[in-house]
Structure formats: C-alpha cells, structure tokens
Amino acid sequence: MRGLFRIFREVADRAEAEMYDEEGVKAELMAAYRQLEDGSITEEAFAEREAELVERLDEIERHKKGKRSRGAA
C-alpha cells in the first residue's frame, strides 16, 4: 500500500511542478510574441493567449508566496 501511495505522491508532485513551471510559461509567452510578430496569429488571438499566460504567471506567483508563508510558519 505504501508503494502505491508513493507512486501517487510522485505523480502529484510532477503534475504540480509542471503546472507551476514559470520558465515554461514565460517560454510560451515569448513564442506567442514571435507568432504575433511573424503574422502567424492575429492580435486578437495573441491577446487571448497573453491574458491566459499572464494569469498563469500570477497564479504561479501566488502559489510561491503561499508556499513561502506556509514554510515560515
């Protein structure tokens, strides 16, 4: 049973790491800027994608602050 729990914990840890991957989100944002510049997406599509990515960056920052404040307690 402990082995199964350890596997679930590892899967959850990896999912969390991917979800809160700040560098990955920044890379996606830079890719969106390049797509806008080369004309492969419209300004409207870019604005939607940018808003999603900025929200994810905000969420990552809130998550980091929450982890720091829980760690300090």
Buried (B, 14 or more C-beta within 10 A) or exposed (E): EEEEEEEEEEEEEEEEEEEBBEEBBBEBBEEBBEBBEEEEBEEEEBEEBBEBBEEBBEEBEEBEEEEEEEEEE
